Amino acid sequence: VMATICEELPPDSVVLVYLSASGKAGVNNGGSSKYSRHKALSQSSDELNSGMSESLNNGKRESSCHHDNYLWFGSKGNSGSNNLYPGDLIPFTRKPLFLIIDSDNSHAFKAGLSKLVYVFPGNCQMEFFRIFWKSNFLCNWHDEELHGAERGETAAIFLSPLRPIFKNPADVNVHNGSQFTFFLTAPLSAFCQMIGLIPNESDTDVYNEAENIIANAFSEWEVILCSSTIMDLVWAQVITDPFLRRLILRFIFCRAVISFFCPPEESELHLPLCLPHLPAYVAPNSEAVRSVVVQLAKHFDVADSFHFTNT
């Protein structure tokens, strides 16, 4: 299906691919299951990372680690045919691609997607996307296969946090669905869920004002991004589309809110990532972004739940 879509894609169009899945075989979809599974998954991830570090210090990686950089889409069993590896997306990078990975193993794609410059015979340099492990390539690509990717496009990528975060840790076991996807679809509702606010009819004006704060912020960020002269070409290409631009603005909001909410030492677990990087003037610490999170936190009288003093 994807191949057909890419083949029939009109000029100046972008393929949006949203993948929501677990990074472990036998575990339900990480984007639609209860977060009670995340604790066990994160512990397994910590053990894996510890083992990988030890192997790297010994100058090699354990072969078992190679098989953990994937998303798992199977309903049962542990078949490799249910696994989606970063390398499986190589054919689709020949068209502009906007990729959203929502998984407890999303960072597998951080290690796997990179833009390289390949030097062909005759010193002809061509850019292409090659997907690889941190140390070893996923596949033993031949030169002719690499040569066929020289028309590849650099993908725009959103990677979800490895774990959600809530003011009340017990809420991890209560809420259904993905916190990251919630931020991308309903930013204010996701913010309220994260800090433990439950809307009621008497608070209608409060929430309407909060919606206005976010809407005004998005309008300001939109102007900043659209007038940028230093933004990566990948983002400049997709930001012209209203729907994709809205996703980018919501990602900026999500990243900023979580950045100030989570303890600094846990940022690797809880922060979403984007590749390539968005401009620094929409980073969490930028005045245009930070001021909005501060304003929203004060509006709901929850500023003491955020780490504004550490920035």
C-alpha positions as CSV (number, residue, x, y, z in Angstrom):
1,V,0.0,0.0,0.0
2,M,2.8,2.4,0.9
3,A,4.7,1.6,-2.2
4,T,1.6,2.4,-4.3
5,I,1.0,5.7,-2.5
6,C,4.6,6.7,-2.9
7,E,4.5,5.8,-6.6
8,E,1.3,7.8,-7.2
9,L,2.3,10.8,-5.0
10,P,1.9,14.1,-6.8
11,P,4.8,16.4,-7.1
12,D,5.5,18.7,-4.1
13,S,3.6,16.3,-1.8
14,V,4.7,14.5,1.4
15,V,3.8,11.0,2.7
16,L,2.8,11.1,6.3
17,V,3.4,7.8,8.1
18,Y,2.2,7.3,11.7
19,L,3.5,4.1,13.4
20,S,2.2,3.2,16.8
21,A,3.5,-0.1,18.1
22,S,5.4,-1.8,20.9
23,G,9.1,-2.3,20.8
24,K,8.7,-5.8,22.4
25,A,7.2,-8.9,20.9
26,G,4.2,-10.2,22.8
27,V,3.3,-6.7,24.3
28,N,0.2,-4.9,23.1
29,N,0.5,-1.8,21.0
30,G,2.4,0.8,22.9
31,G,0.3,3.6,21.5
32,S,-3.1,2.3,22.4
33,S,-2.6,0.1,25.5
34,K,-2.6,1.1,29.1
35,Y,0.6,2.7,30.4
36,S,0.9,0.0,33.1
37,R,3.1,-1.9,30.7
38,H,5.6,0.9,30.4
39,K,7.3,0.3,33.7
40,A,8.2,-3.2,32.8
41,L,9.2,-2.1,29.4
42,S,11.4,0.6,30.7
43,Q,13.1,-1.8,33.1
44,S,13.8,-4.1,30.2
45,S,15.1,-1.2,28.3
46,D,17.4,-0.2,31.1
47,E,18.8,-3.7,31.4
48,L,19.3,-3.8,27.6
49,N,21.1,-0.5,27.6
50,S,23.3,-1.7,30.5
51,G,24.2,-4.8,28.6
52,M,24.9,-2.9,25.4
53,S,27.2,-0.5,27.2
54,E,29.1,-3.4,28.6
55,S,29.4,-5.0,25.2
56,L,30.6,-1.8,23.6
57,N,33.2,-1.4,26.3
58,N,34.5,-4.8,25.3
59,G,34.8,-3.6,21.7
60,K,31.8,-5.5,20.3
61,R,28.0,-5.7,20.6
62,E,26.0,-8.8,21.6
63,S,24.1,-10.2,18.7
64,S,20.9,-10.3,20.7
65,C,21.0,-6.5,20.9
66,H,20.7,-6.2,17.2
67,H,17.2,-7.6,17.3
68,D,15.8,-5.0,19.6
69,N,15.8,-2.1,17.2
70,Y,12.4,-2.6,15.8
71,L,8.6,-2.0,16.2
72,W,6.5,-5.1,16.7
73,F,3.1,-5.2,14.9
74,G,2.2,-8.9,15.5
75,S,-0.9,-10.0,17.4
76,K,0.7,-13.1,18.9
77,G,3.9,-15.1,18.7
78,N,7.4,-13.8,18.1
79,S,7.8,-14.0,14.4
80,G,10.4,-11.7,12.7
81,S,7.8,-11.1,10.0
82,N,5.9,-8.9,12.5
83,N,8.9,-6.7,13.1
84,L,9.4,-3.4,11.4
85,Y,13.1,-2.4,11.3
86,P,14.4,1.1,10.3
87,G,15.9,-0.5,7.2
88,D,12.4,-1.5,6.0
89,L,11.7,2.2,5.3
90,I,14.6,2.7,2.9
91,P,12.4,2.4,-0.3
92,F,10.0,5.1,0.9
93,T,12.7,7.7,1.4
94,R,12.8,8.4,-2.3
95,K,9.8,10.6,-1.7
96,P,9.4,13.3,0.9
97,L,8.5,11.4,4.1
98,F,7.1,12.7,7.4
99,L,7.5,9.9,9.9
100,I,5.9,9.8,13.4
101,I,7.0,6.9,15.6
102,D,5.0,6.4,18.8
103,S,6.5,3.5,20.7
104,D,8.3,2.6,23.9
105,N,11.2,1.7,21.5
106,S,11.0,4.8,19.3
107,H,14.7,5.7,19.9
108,A,15.6,2.6,17.7
109,F,14.8,5.0,14.9
110,K,17.0,7.7,16.3
111,A,20.0,5.4,15.9
112,G,18.8,4.1,12.6
113,L,18.0,7.1,10.4
114,S,20.9,9.2,9.3
115,K,21.9,11.1,6.2
116,L,25.2,10.2,4.8
117,V,27.3,11.3,1.8
118,Y,28.3,8.3,-0.3
119,V,31.3,8.7,-2.5
120,F,30.8,6.8,-5.8
121,P,33.6,6.0,-8.2
122,G,34.7,9.1,-10.0
123,N,34.3,11.2,-6.9
124,C,30.6,11.8,-7.6
125,Q,29.0,12.5,-4.3
126,M,25.3,11.8,-3.8
127,E,23.2,12.2,-0.8
128,F,21.0,9.4,0.3
129,F,19.3,7.9,3.3
130,R,20.9,4.9,4.7
131,I,19.5,3.1,7.8
132,F,21.9,1.5,10.1
133,W,22.6,0.4,13.6
134,K,24.8,2.4,16.0
135,S,27.7,0.1,15.2
136,N,26.6,-2.3,12.5
137,F,24.4,-2.0,9.4
138,L,21.0,-3.7,9.4
139,C,21.6,-5.3,6.0
140,N,24.6,-6.1,3.9
141,W,23.8,-3.6,1.2
142,H,25.5,-3.9,-2.2
143,D,26.8,-0.8,-4.1
144,E,24.1,-1.1,-6.7
145,E,21.4,-1.0,-4.0
146,L,23.0,2.0,-2.5
147,H,23.2,3.6,-5.9
148,G,19.5,3.2,-6.3
149,A,18.9,5.4,-3.3
150,E,20.6,8.5,-4.5
151,R,17.3,10.1,-5.1
152,G,16.3,9.7,-1.5
153,E,14.8,12.4,0.6
154,T,15.7,13.3,4.1
155,A,12.8,12.3,6.3
156,A,11.1,14.5,8.9
157,I,10.8,12.4,12.0
158,F,9.0,12.7,15.3
159,L,9.9,10.2,18.0
160,S,7.8,9.7,21.0
161,P,9.1,9.6,24.6
162,L,10.1,6.2,25.9
163,R,7.8,6.7,28.9
164,P,4.9,9.0,29.7
165,I,5.0,11.3,32.7
166,F,2.2,12.4,35.0
167,K,2.0,14.5,38.2
168,N,0.5,11.5,40.0
169,P,2.7,8.5,39.2
170,A,-0.3,6.2,39.7
171,D,-1.9,7.7,36.7
172,V,0.5,5.8,34.5
173,N,-1.7,2.7,35.3
174,V,-5.0,4.5,34.7
175,H,-4.9,6.4,31.4
176,N,-5.5,4.6,28.1
177,G,-3.7,5.6,24.9
178,S,-0.5,7.4,24.2
179,Q,0.4,10.7,25.9
180,F,2.5,11.7,22.9
181,T,-0.4,11.1,20.4
182,F,-2.7,12.9,22.8
183,F,-0.5,16.0,22.7
184,L,-0.4,15.9,18.9
185,T,-4.2,15.7,18.7
186,A,-5.5,17.6,21.8
187,P,-2.7,19.7,23.3
188,L,-4.7,21.3,26.2
189,S,-6.4,18.1,27.2
190,A,-3.1,16.3,27.2
191,F,-1.6,19.1,29.4
192,C,-4.5,18.9,31.8
193,Q,-4.2,15.1,32.0
194,M,-0.5,15.3,32.7
195,I,-0.9,17.7,35.6
196,G,-4.0,15.9,37.0
197,L,-6.7,18.5,36.1
198,I,-10.2,17.2,35.5
199,P,-12.3,19.7,33.5
200,N,-15.8,20.5,34.8
201,E,-18.6,22.8,33.6
202,S,-17.8,25.5,36.2
203,D,-14.3,25.8,34.7
204,T,-15.4,26.6,31.2
205,D,-14.1,30.1,31.1
206,V,-10.7,28.9,32.6
207,Y,-10.3,26.3,29.9
208,N,-11.4,28.7,27.1
209,E,-8.8,31.2,28.2
210,A,-6.2,28.4,28.2
211,E,-7.2,27.5,24.7
212,N,-6.7,31.1,23.7
213,I,-3.2,31.1,25.3
214,I,-2.2,28.1,23.2
215,A,-3.9,29.4,20.0
216,N,-2.0,32.7,20.3
217,A,1.2,30.9,21.0
218,F,0.8,28.7,17.9
219,S,0.1,31.7,15.8
220,E,3.3,33.4,17.0
221,W,5.4,30.2,16.5
222,E,3.9,29.8,13.1
223,V,5.1,33.3,12.1
224,I,8.5,32.6,13.5
225,L,8.9,29.3,11.6
226,C,7.4,30.5,8.3
227,S,9.7,33.6,8.3
228,S,12.8,31.6,9.2
229,T,15.8,31.7,6.8
230,I,17.9,29.1,8.7
231,M,15.3,26.3,9.1
232,D,16.4,22.9,7.8
233,L,15.2,22.4,4.3
234,V,13.3,19.3,5.4
235,W,11.0,21.3,7.7
236,A,10.8,24.2,5.2
237,Q,9.4,21.6,2.8
238,V,6.7,20.3,5.0
239,I,5.7,23.4,6.9
240,T,3.8,24.8,3.9
241,D,1.1,22.1,4.5
242,P,-1.4,23.4,7.1
243,F,-2.0,19.9,8.6
244,L,1.7,19.1,8.9
245,R,2.4,22.6,10.2
246,R,-0.2,22.0,13.0
247,L,1.6,18.8,14.0
248,I,4.9,20.6,14.2
249,L,3.4,23.4,16.4
250,R,1.8,20.8,18.7
251,F,5.1,18.9,18.9
252,I,6.9,22.1,19.9
253,F,4.3,22.6,22.7
254,C,4.5,18.9,23.8
255,R,8.3,19.0,24.0
256,A,8.3,22.2,25.9
257,V,5.7,21.2,28.4
258,I,7.4,17.9,29.2
259,S,10.8,19.5,29.2
260,F,9.8,21.8,32.1
261,F,7.6,19.2,33.8
262,C,10.0,16.2,34.0
263,P,13.0,16.1,36.3
264,P,16.1,17.1,34.3
265,E,17.8,13.8,35.1
266,E,14.9,11.9,33.5
267,S,14.7,13.9,30.3
268,E,16.0,11.1,28.1
269,L,13.1,8.9,29.1
270,H,10.3,11.5,28.8
271,L,11.2,14.0,26.0
272,P,10.1,13.5,22.4
273,L,12.6,14.0,19.7
274,C,12.6,15.4,16.2
275,L,15.0,14.8,13.4
276,P,16.4,17.0,11.9
277,H,16.4,19.5,14.7
278,L,13.9,22.3,14.6
279,P,15.4,25.9,14.9
280,A,16.7,26.9,18.3
281,Y,14.2,29.8,18.5
282,V,11.4,27.3,19.0
283,A,13.3,25.2,21.5
284,P,11.9,24.8,25.0
285,N,14.3,27.3,26.5
286,S,13.6,30.0,23.9
287,E,11.6,33.0,25.2
288,A,8.8,32.5,22.7
289,V,8.2,29.0,23.9
290,R,9.1,29.1,27.6
291,S,6.9,32.1,28.3
292,V,3.9,30.2,27.0
293,V,4.4,27.2,29.3
294,V,5.0,29.6,32.2
295,Q,1.8,31.5,31.4
296,L,-0.2,28.3,31.1
297,A,1.1,26.8,34.3
298,K,0.3,30.0,36.2
299,H,-3.1,30.2,34.6
300,F,-3.9,26.8,36.2
301,D,-2.0,27.6,39.3
302,V,0.3,24.6,38.9
303,A,3.6,26.4,38.3
304,D,5.1,24.7,41.3
305,S,4.9,21.4,39.4
306,F,7.3,22.6,36.8
307,H,11.1,23.1,36.8
308,F,11.3,26.7,35.5
309,T,14.1,27.7,37.8
310,N,16.5,25.1,36.3
311,T,16.5,26.7,32.8
